[in-house]
Amino acid sequence: MTQTILPEAAFPDLDSMLSRKFGKEVANYFSGSPLNRVSFLRTEHSFLSAALKHPTTSFLLFCNLNPLATGPATLEYVSYEDVKALIGEDPYSKTEQELISEYNSTITIPQLLFLGLDERNKQGLTYNIYTGSPYFALDVTPKGTITSQAESLIQAMEFRGLKFLEGRIQASLPPHDAAIYAQGRALLDWNARNPFCAQCGQPTLSINGGMKRTCPPKDMASLKGAIGGNVAAAPTERPDCATRKGISNLCFPRTDPTVIMAVVSADGERVLIGRQKRWPQYWYSTLAGFVEPAESVEEAVRREVWEESGVKLGRVVIHSTQPWPYPANLMIGAVAQCIPGGEEIVLKHDPELEDARWAELDEVREALRVGTSALGESAQEGYKEGNLRLPAQTAIANQLLAAVIEGFVGESPKI
């Protein structure tokens, strides 16, 4: 089985005081995007208009959050001419304030995201001091008043022999494409989950290149015709909403911090692993859980490990992080060590795990060599049935376990 190549860390050959003390930076799958997000340009519609139509611009299409591709490991990007019939001549021809004042919730607006500029292309769009090829993500899922146009676009893509990759997790893409896909999927998912204002319940409008949602003060439609309906109405003043007052006037994309940890025994000779009941036989991983409000990362690591396994931890060190767009997690990878006398496994607290156990380092080392895969996939050549199975290299759990095996807890550089 071919292992997916991981992204290269930023400045991998740079010598610095930090790299000499802590080792090289670790880049996990779904990170390492080649795009400069230039987030400060998202409100400049003159920039977005120019980016939209530039000949080097690429659009990544999604249908039901599935990306357009030529195969399981190759995304397919399309041009402005391909999507113009769906998005219109220029959705950025008016300012944000004009779009907000003309808001009509009976009209479905295609969800378009500006992702960033690929500055490796020096022949790309030049705007002020910035040069690069623009990238957008576009949701072409048929819905509301754009159903016909979206279906036509999908049919045109299928006629070319392209398809939308189905499946919850896409982990076979090259690193740069994986990062672009992750950004697009996470933001499209967030926009789709937040069509209404959390404060007043009214429909919201996507602005800022798809990175924010606002609650307009007026609507060119009555609520009966909201979200893709066909009942037009005179402009109506919408009820007061707290999001239109002060500085909290926008809804921002959410990112849910999640801790995931390789737990080492007090003597440094074993690693704690656990499994859920739904997993295939012999398949284990590191423990993980969500960070709760008013809780530090270190506290979350200790709490989650104790709740799930009964093991008590001392020192916690952050190793690396991984964006995980299912739907919007940031996996904060840590290595932690058990306190002396705190290694007893007790599963009676949180019933999430079917089993947890201590694995010798040699057993983990062998599993990392020949026993890794995504759930349900076969292991590498040389694996013996009945031995330990672990997550694929694209999962941060794999990277954490590898770090422990390679001496992260020892006296040598940590990463």
C-alpha positions as CSV (number, residue, x, y, z in Angstrom):
1,M,0.0,0.0,0.0
2,T,1.4,3.4,-1.0
3,Q,1.8,5.9,1.8
4,T,0.6,9.4,1.1
5,I,3.5,11.9,1.2
6,L,3.3,14.4,4.1
7,P,3.7,18.2,3.5
8,E,7.1,19.7,4.1
9,A,7.5,21.9,7.1
10,A,8.1,25.6,6.7
11,F,11.8,26.4,6.3
12,P,12.9,22.8,6.9
13,D,16.6,23.5,6.5
14,L,16.7,26.7,8.5
15,D,19.1,26.7,11.5
16,S,17.9,28.7,14.4
17,M,18.0,28.7,18.2
18,L,14.5,27.2,18.4
19,S,15.2,24.4,15.9
20,R,18.4,23.5,17.7
21,K,16.6,23.3,21.0
22,F,13.3,21.7,20.0
23,G,14.1,20.1,16.7
24,K,12.5,20.6,13.3
25,E,8.9,21.7,12.9
26,V,6.4,18.9,12.1
27,A,3.9,19.4,9.4
28,N,0.8,17.1,9.4
29,Y,-1.5,16.2,6.6
30,F,-4.1,18.9,5.6
31,S,-1.6,21.6,6.6
32,G,1.2,23.0,4.4
33,S,-1.1,25.0,2.0
34,P,0.8,26.8,-0.8
35,L,-1.7,29.7,-0.7
36,N,-1.2,33.1,0.9
37,R,-4.7,33.8,2.2
38,V,-4.2,37.6,2.1
39,S,-7.2,37.8,4.5
40,F,-7.0,41.6,4.6
41,L,-8.1,41.7,0.9
42,R,-11.3,39.8,1.4
43,T,-13.3,43.0,1.8
44,E,-11.8,44.7,-1.3
45,H,-14.3,43.7,-4.0
46,S,-12.1,45.3,-6.7
47,F,-9.5,42.7,-5.8
48,L,-12.0,39.8,-5.7
49,S,-13.4,40.9,-9.1
50,A,-10.0,40.9,-10.6
51,A,-9.1,37.6,-9.0
52,L,-12.3,36.0,-10.2
53,K,-11.7,36.6,-13.9
54,H,-7.9,36.2,-14.1
55,P,-6.7,33.6,-16.6
56,T,-4.6,31.8,-13.9
57,T,-7.5,31.5,-11.5
58,S,-8.6,28.1,-10.3
59,F,-11.9,27.0,-8.9
60,L,-12.4,23.9,-6.9
61,L,-16.0,22.7,-7.1
62,F,-17.8,20.8,-4.3
63,C,-21.1,19.0,-4.4
64,N,-22.4,17.9,-1.0
65,L,-18.9,18.7,0.3
66,N,-17.3,16.2,-2.2
67,P,-14.5,17.7,-4.3
68,L,-14.3,17.5,-8.1
69,A,-11.6,15.1,-9.2
70,T,-10.2,13.0,-12.0
71,G,-9.5,10.1,-9.6
72,P,-9.1,9.3,-5.9
73,A,-5.7,11.1,-5.7
74,T,-6.2,14.0,-8.2
75,L,-8.3,17.1,-7.8
76,E,-9.6,18.9,-10.9
77,Y,-9.7,22.7,-11.0
78,V,-11.9,24.6,-13.4
79,S,-11.9,28.1,-14.9
80,Y,-14.1,31.2,-14.5
81,E,-15.8,30.4,-17.9
82,D,-16.8,27.1,-16.5
83,V,-18.6,28.6,-13.5
84,K,-19.9,31.9,-14.9
85,A,-23.4,30.6,-15.7
86,L,-23.8,29.7,-12.0
87,I,-22.2,32.5,-10.2
88,G,-23.0,35.3,-12.7
89,E,-20.8,37.8,-14.5
90,D,-19.3,39.2,-11.3
91,P,-20.8,38.6,-7.8
92,Y,-18.3,41.2,-6.5
93,S,-19.4,44.1,-8.8
94,K,-21.2,45.7,-5.8
95,T,-19.8,46.6,-2.4
96,E,-20.6,44.5,0.7
97,Q,-22.8,47.3,1.9
98,E,-24.8,47.4,-1.3
99,L,-25.3,43.6,-1.2
100,I,-26.5,43.8,2.4
101,S,-28.9,46.6,1.6
102,E,-30.4,44.6,-1.4
103,Y,-30.5,41.3,0.4
104,N,-33.4,39.0,-0.7
105,S,-33.6,35.7,1.2
106,T,-35.8,34.2,-1.6
107,I,-32.8,34.2,-3.9
108,T,-30.2,31.5,-3.4
109,I,-26.7,32.9,-3.8
110,P,-24.0,30.3,-4.8
111,Q,-21.6,29.9,-2.0
112,L,-18.2,31.1,-3.3
113,L,-15.0,31.3,-1.2
114,F,-11.8,33.1,-1.9
115,L,-9.0,30.8,-0.7
116,G,-5.9,32.7,-1.4
117,L,-3.0,33.4,-3.9
118,D,-0.5,30.8,-5.0
119,E,2.6,33.1,-5.1
120,R,4.7,30.4,-6.7
121,N,3.2,31.6,-10.0
122,K,4.9,34.9,-10.9
123,Q,2.6,35.2,-14.0
124,G,-0.5,35.3,-11.9
125,L,-2.6,38.2,-10.8
126,T,-0.8,41.3,-9.6
127,Y,-2.7,43.5,-7.2
128,N,-0.8,46.2,-5.3
129,I,2.3,44.4,-4.1
130,Y,0.9,40.9,-4.2
131,T,1.2,38.5,-7.1
132,G,-0.1,34.9,-7.5
133,S,-2.7,32.7,-9.0
134,P,-6.1,33.1,-7.2
135,Y,-7.9,30.1,-5.9
136,F,-11.6,29.8,-5.1
137,A,-13.9,27.1,-3.8
138,L,-17.5,26.9,-5.1
139,D,-20.5,24.9,-3.8
140,V,-22.4,23.5,-6.8
141,T,-24.9,21.5,-4.7
142,P,-28.3,22.0,-6.4
143,K,-30.5,24.0,-4.1
144,G,-33.2,26.7,-4.1
145,T,-33.3,29.0,-7.1
146,I,-29.9,27.9,-8.5
147,T,-30.9,24.2,-8.8
148,S,-31.1,24.2,-12.6
149,Q,-27.8,26.1,-13.2
150,A,-26.0,23.8,-10.6
151,E,-27.3,20.7,-12.2
152,S,-26.2,21.9,-15.7
153,L,-22.7,22.6,-14.3
154,I,-22.5,19.1,-12.7
155,Q,-23.6,17.5,-15.9
156,A,-20.9,19.4,-17.9
157,M,-18.3,18.2,-15.5
158,E,-19.5,14.6,-15.7
159,F,-19.5,14.8,-19.5
160,R,-15.7,15.5,-19.3
161,G,-15.3,12.3,-17.3
162,L,-14.9,14.0,-14.0
163,K,-16.6,13.1,-10.7
164,F,-17.1,14.3,-7.2
165,L,-15.1,12.2,-4.7
166,E,-17.5,10.6,-2.3
167,G,-16.5,9.4,1.2
168,R,-16.2,11.2,4.5
169,I,-12.4,11.5,4.5
170,Q,-10.1,12.3,1.6
171,A,-6.6,11.2,2.5
172,S,-5.1,10.2,-0.8
173,L,-4.5,13.7,-2.2
174,P,-1.0,15.2,-2.7
175,P,-0.1,17.5,0.2
176,H,-0.8,20.9,-1.4
177,D,-4.1,19.8,-2.9
178,A,-5.1,18.2,0.5
179,A,-4.5,21.6,2.2
180,I,-6.6,23.5,-0.4
181,Y,-9.3,20.9,-0.2
182,A,-9.4,21.1,3.6
183,Q,-9.7,24.8,3.6
184,G,-12.5,24.8,1.0
185,R,-14.4,21.9,2.7
186,A,-14.3,23.3,6.2
187,L,-15.5,26.8,5.1
188,L,-18.2,25.5,2.8
189,D,-19.5,23.2,5.6
190,W,-19.5,26.1,8.1
191,N,-21.5,28.4,5.7
192,A,-24.0,25.6,5.0
193,R,-24.5,25.0,8.8
194,N,-25.1,28.6,9.5
195,P,-27.9,29.9,7.2
196,F,-29.7,31.6,10.1
197,C,-28.6,34.1,12.7
198,A,-27.9,32.5,16.1
199,Q,-29.3,35.6,17.9
200,C,-32.6,36.4,16.1
201,G,-33.2,33.4,13.8
202,Q,-33.3,35.4,10.6
203,P,-31.5,34.3,7.4
204,T,-27.9,35.4,7.1
205,L,-25.7,36.6,4.2
206,S,-22.2,35.4,3.3
207,I,-19.7,38.2,3.0
208,N,-15.9,38.8,3.2
209,G,-15.1,36.3,0.5
210,G,-17.1,33.6,2.3
211,M,-15.3,34.0,5.6
212,K,-18.1,35.8,7.5
213,R,-21.9,35.9,7.7
214,T,-23.9,38.9,8.5
215,C,-27.5,39.5,9.6
216,P,-28.9,42.1,7.2
217,P,-31.3,44.8,8.7
218,K,-33.7,44.5,5.8
219,D,-35.0,41.7,3.6
220,M,-36.5,42.1,0.1
221,A,-38.6,39.0,0.9
222,S,-41.0,38.0,3.7
223,L,-40.0,35.2,6.0
224,K,-42.5,32.9,4.2
225,G,-40.3,33.1,1.2
226,A,-37.0,32.7,2.9
227,I,-34.1,30.5,1.9
228,G,-34.8,29.5,-1.7
229,G,-38.5,30.1,-1.7
230,N,-40.3,32.0,-4.5
231,V,-42.6,34.4,-2.6
232,A,-41.3,37.9,-3.1
233,A,-42.3,40.8,-0.9
234,A,-41.6,44.5,-0.4
235,P,-38.5,45.3,1.6
236,T,-39.2,44.6,5.3
237,E,-37.4,45.9,8.4
238,R,-36.2,42.9,10.2
239,P,-36.4,42.7,14.0
240,D,-33.6,44.2,16.1
241,C,-30.6,41.9,16.4
242,A,-27.8,42.1,18.9
243,T,-25.3,41.2,16.2
244,R,-25.9,44.5,14.5
245,K,-24.8,46.5,17.5
246,G,-21.4,47.2,18.8
247,I,-18.5,45.2,17.4
248,S,-20.2,41.8,17.4
249,N,-21.9,42.3,14.1
250,L,-20.6,39.2,12.3
251,C,-20.6,35.4,12.5
252,F,-17.1,34.0,12.1
253,P,-16.1,30.4,11.1
254,R,-15.7,28.2,14.1
255,T,-12.7,26.0,14.8
256,D,-13.0,23.3,17.5
257,P,-9.8,22.6,19.4
258,T,-9.2,18.9,20.0
259,V,-6.4,17.3,22.0
260,I,-4.8,14.1,20.9
261,M,-2.0,12.6,22.8
262,A,0.6,9.9,22.9
263,V,0.9,8.9,26.6
264,V,4.1,7.4,27.8
265,S,4.5,5.3,30.9
266,A,6.5,6.7,33.9
267,D,9.5,4.6,32.9
268,G,9.3,5.7,29.3
269,E,9.1,2.1,28.0
270,R,5.4,1.8,27.0
271,V,2.7,3.8,25.2
272,L,-1.0,4.0,26.1
273,I,-3.3,3.0,23.2
274,G,-7.1,2.6,23.1
275,R,-9.8,1.4,20.7
276,Q,-13.5,2.1,20.1
277,K,-16.0,-0.7,19.6
278,R,-16.7,0.2,16.0
279,W,-13.1,-0.1,14.9
280,P,-11.8,-3.2,13.0
281,Q,-10.1,-5.9,15.0
282,Y,-6.6,-5.2,16.3
283,W,-6.9,-1.5,15.4
284,Y,-5.8,1.0,18.1
285,S,-4.9,4.6,18.3
286,T,-3.9,7.4,20.7
287,L,-6.5,8.9,23.0
288,A,-8.3,12.2,22.0
289,G,-11.0,14.6,23.1
290,F,-12.4,18.1,22.8
291,V,-11.0,21.0,24.8
292,E,-13.7,22.5,27.0
293,P,-14.3,26.2,27.7
294,A,-12.0,27.8,30.2
295,E,-9.6,24.8,30.0
296,S,-5.9,24.9,29.0
297,V,-4.6,22.4,26.5
298,E,-2.6,20.7,29.2
299,E,-5.6,20.4,31.5
300,A,-7.7,19.0,28.6
301,V,-5.0,16.3,27.9
302,R,-4.9,15.2,31.6
303,R,-8.7,15.2,31.9
304,E,-9.5,13.3,28.7
305,V,-6.9,10.6,29.5
306,W,-8.2,10.1,33.0
307,E,-11.8,10.1,31.9
308,E,-11.3,7.6,29.1
309,S,-8.6,5.3,30.7
310,G,-8.2,6.2,34.4
311,V,-4.5,6.9,33.8
312,K,-3.1,10.0,35.6
313,L,-0.6,12.3,33.8
314,G,2.1,14.7,34.8
315,R,4.0,16.7,32.3
316,V,2.3,17.5,28.9
317,V,4.2,18.9,25.9
318,I,2.7,20.1,22.7
319,H,4.2,18.3,19.7
320,S,2.4,19.5,16.5
321,T,-1.0,20.4,15.2
322,Q,-3.3,19.2,12.4
323,P,-6.3,20.9,10.7
324,W,-9.0,18.3,10.4
325,P,-11.9,19.5,8.2
326,Y,-14.5,17.1,9.5
327,P,-16.1,19.4,10.1
328,A,-13.8,22.1,11.7
329,N,-11.3,20.6,14.2
330,L,-7.8,21.7,15.0
331,M,-6.1,18.6,16.4
332,I,-3.5,19.7,19.0
333,G,-1.0,16.9,19.3
334,A,0.7,16.3,22.6
335,V,3.1,13.9,24.2
336,A,2.4,13.3,27.9
337,Q,3.9,11.1,30.6
338,C,2.2,9.2,33.3
339,I,3.0,10.0,37.0
340,P,4.6,7.2,39.0
341,G,1.8,5.0,40.3
342,G,-0.8,6.4,38.0
343,E,-0.7,3.8,35.2
344,E,-3.6,1.7,36.3
345,I,-6.2,1.5,33.5
346,V,-9.8,2.0,34.6
347,L,-12.6,2.2,32.0
348,K,-15.5,2.8,34.2
349,H,-15.6,6.6,34.0
350,D,-16.3,7.4,30.3
351,P,-17.6,4.5,28.2
352,E,-16.1,5.8,25.0
353,L,-13.4,3.2,24.8
354,E,-13.9,-0.5,24.4
355,D,-10.4,-1.2,25.5
356,A,-7.2,0.6,26.5
357,R,-3.8,-1.0,27.1
358,W,-0.1,-0.3,27.5
359,A,2.0,-1.3,24.4
360,E,5.7,-1.9,24.5
361,L,7.7,0.4,22.3
362,D,8.9,-2.5,20.1
363,E,5.3,-3.5,19.4
364,V,4.4,0.1,18.4
365,R,7.6,0.3,16.3
366,E,6.6,-2.8,14.3
367,A,3.0,-1.6,13.8
368,L,4.3,1.7,12.5
369,R,6.4,-0.2,10.0
370,V,3.9,-2.6,8.5
371,G,0.5,-2.2,10.3
372,T,-0.8,1.3,9.5
373,S,-3.8,2.1,7.4
374,A,-7.1,4.0,7.3
375,L,-10.0,2.2,9.0
376,G,-11.0,-0.8,7.0
377,E,-8.0,-0.8,4.6
378,S,-5.3,-3.5,4.4
379,A,-1.9,-3.2,6.1
380,Q,1.5,-3.1,4.4
381,E,3.3,-6.1,3.1
382,G,4.9,-8.1,6.0
383,Y,2.0,-7.5,8.5
384,K,1.1,-10.6,10.5
385,E,-2.6,-11.1,11.2
386,G,-3.4,-10.5,14.9
387,N,-0.6,-8.0,15.4
388,L,-1.3,-4.3,16.4
389,R,-2.8,-2.0,13.7
390,L,-2.4,1.8,13.9
391,P,-3.7,4.9,12.0
392,A,-2.1,5.9,8.7
393,Q,0.6,8.4,8.3
394,T,-2.0,11.1,7.3
395,A,-3.3,11.0,10.9
396,I,-1.5,13.0,13.6
397,A,-1.8,10.0,15.9
398,N,0.7,8.2,13.7
399,Q,3.1,11.2,13.9
400,L,2.8,11.3,17.7
401,L,3.5,7.6,18.1
402,A,6.5,7.9,15.7
403,A,7.9,10.8,17.7
404,V,7.8,8.7,20.9
405,I,9.5,5.8,19.2
406,E,12.2,8.1,17.8
407,G,13.1,9.5,21.2
408,F,10.8,12.5,21.9
409,V,10.8,11.7,25.6
410,G,14.5,11.2,25.8
411,E,17.3,13.6,26.3
412,S,17.9,14.3,22.6
413,P,16.1,17.0,20.6
414,K,12.4,16.6,21.0
415,I,11.1,16.5,17.4
